[in-house]
Amino acid sequence: MPEYPRPSARGLKPLLNRDDRTPRVTEITDLPDSFWKATVQSVMSSGCGLLISPTSDGGAISVTLYYGDDRAKDYASTSTELEAVLAAASDTAQAYELGSTRTSAAKRPSTR
């Protein structure tokens, strides 16, 4: 019978219990409400999706942007990094919207 926990052949590492660490989510996400609102409105009005969640160890925030059949993911461990990641997600969403608009306009049949 093997000893537990046995090492993982795939390189997985055991996660800490929630009581064994101090999550930094509050300090990382300390951005003005107006910035949060503008980012979410920009992304959603572009037809994209946004997933924001803490990493399993609580040391960073994961930001995933869903646009069309693609997605982009980045991490932030400070509020300054999170602000930059969210701004980049907003810019990418706006570029996706612009590209989608141009593509759909090009596919429309001529009315002449």
Secondary structure, 3 states (H helix, E strand, C coil): CCCCCCCCCCCCCCCCCHHHCCCCHHHHCCCCHHHHHHHHHHHHHCCCEEEEEECCCCCCEEEEEEECCEEEEEEECCHHHHHHHHHHHHHHHHHHHHHHHHHHHHHCCCCC
